[in-house]
């Protein structure tokens, strides 16, 4: 029966037991926690398994490439200098010859006559197939002198002399080593042919070398029979441009009187 002054209501509805609902919620939260913990455990096991596998690979030395440092190959390497590729006419003694090859294919031959400080010393560097950048004449000679253990202390203004190869740049220079010598430095380059040479010649105790003598020395640069067809054609063309003036200059030079030694 409904109470007086109150609306009708069902006591069963008023006192609903909420404990089953809380138990369901607790079970759901427990299930989520277990799922999360299980995922974390599985991830941990996978991680440690991967670590163990990497350590096993390193220990076995397989599937793990080692880092190897390899030095780059040198740009220049020595090659056989015999038989000599170039010759010098009327050389007063044996010539020292060295040759080396660049990784680009260029070849450099160094011909040395006598020793620095001796009478009639010369050093000649001939290059074929060179692709080096162009440098000033002075910088080029200074660099070549440094390779021979020498330095340039004084230099005059450069000039041009005519030779069988064509115009050659030349200049008077004082080279310094264990002593010092007055020398004539020179340089020739044919960019189209990829051939050139540079160097110097010094003559102690005989006074300065004139242009005619220097031109004849350069005209005396020859090619041996082992040269390539390209070089043989280049030197054959140069020989056709050679004049007879050097024969006269050579005879004059042979009668040159050296000054008496200083007391």
Residue pairs with C-beta under 8 A, 6 or more apart in sequence:
2 8
2 9
57 63
57 64
58 64
73 103
75 102
75 103
76 100
76 101
76 102
76 103
76 108
77 100
77 101
78 98
78 99
78 100
78 101
79 99
79 100
79 101
79 107
80 99
81 97
81 98
81 99
81 109
82 97
83 224
83 226
84 95
84 97
84 109
84 111
84 224
85 99
85 109
85 126
85 223
85 224
85 226
85 227
85 231
86 97
86 109
86 111
86 124
86 126
86 221
86 222
86 223
86 224
87 221
87 222
87 223
87 224
88 95
88 111
88 113
88 122
88 124
88 220
88 221
88 222
89 219
89 220
89 221
89 222
90 220
90 250
91 113
92 113
92 114
92 120
93 113
93 114
95 111
95 112
95 113
96 111
96 112
96 113
97 109
97 110
97 111
97 112
98 109
98 110
98 112
99 107
99 108
99 109
99 110
100 107
100 108
101 107
101 108
102 108
102 129
102 130
104 129
104 131
105 129
106 127
106 128
106 129
106 130
106 131
107 127
107 128
107 129
108 125
108 126
108 127
108 130
109 125
109 126
109 127
110 123
110 124
110 125
110 126
111 122
111 123
111 124
111 125
111 126
112 122
112 123
112 124
113 120
113 121
113 122
113 123
113 124
113 201
114 120
114 121
114 122
115 121
116 148
116 150
116 175
116 177
116 178
116 179
116 181
116 202
117 177
117 178
117 179
117 181
117 204
118 204
119 203
119 204
119 205
119 206
120 201
120 202
120 203
120 204
121 181
121 201
121 202
121 203
121 204
122 199
122 200
122 201
122 202
122 217
123 144
123 148
123 199
123 200
124 197
124 198
124 199
124 221
125 144
125 197
125 198
125 199
126 195
126 196
126 197
126 221
127 195
127 196
127 197
128 194
128 195
128 231
129 194
130 194
130 196
131 194
135 143
137 158
137 169
137 171
137 185
137 187
138 152
138 155
138 158
138 171
140 187
140 198
141 152
141 155
141 171
141 173
141 185
141 187
141 198
141 200
142 151
142 152
144 198
144 199
145 151
145 152
145 175
145 200
149 177
150 175
150 176
150 177
151 175
151 176
151 177
152 173
152 174
152 175
152 176
153 174
153 175
153 176
153 180
154 173
154 174
155 171
155 172
155 173
155 174
155 185
156 171
156 172
156 173
157 171
158 169
158 170
158 171
159 169
159 170
159 171
159 211
160 167
160 168
160 169
160 170
161 167
161 168
161 170
161 186
161 211
161 214
161 215
161 218
162 168
162 215
163 188
163 215
163 218
163 219
164 218
164 219
164 238
164 239
164 241
164 242
164 243
165 188
165 190
165 218
165 238
165 241
166 188
166 190
166 241
167 188
168 186
168 187
168 188
168 215
168 218
169 186
169 187
169 188
170 184
170 185
170 186
170 187
170 211
170 214
171 184
171 185
171 186
172 182
172 183
172 184
172 185
172 208
173 182
173 183
173 184
173 185
173 200
174 180
174 181
174 182
174 183
175 181
175 183
175 200
175 202
181 202
181 204
182 202
182 208
183 200
183 201
183 202
184 200
184 201
184 202
184 209
184 214
185 198
185 199
185 200
186 198
186 199
186 200
186 201
186 214
186 218
187 196
187 197
187 198
188 196
188 197
188 198
188 218
189 195
189 196
190 196
190 234
193 230
193 234
195 231
195 234
197 221
201 209
201 214
201 217
203 209
205 258
205 259
205 261
206 256
206 258
206 259
207 256
207 259
212 245
212 249
213 249
213 253
215 245
215 246
215 249
216 245
216 246
216 249
216 250
216 253
219 242
219 246
220 246
222 235
223 231
223 232
223 235
227 235
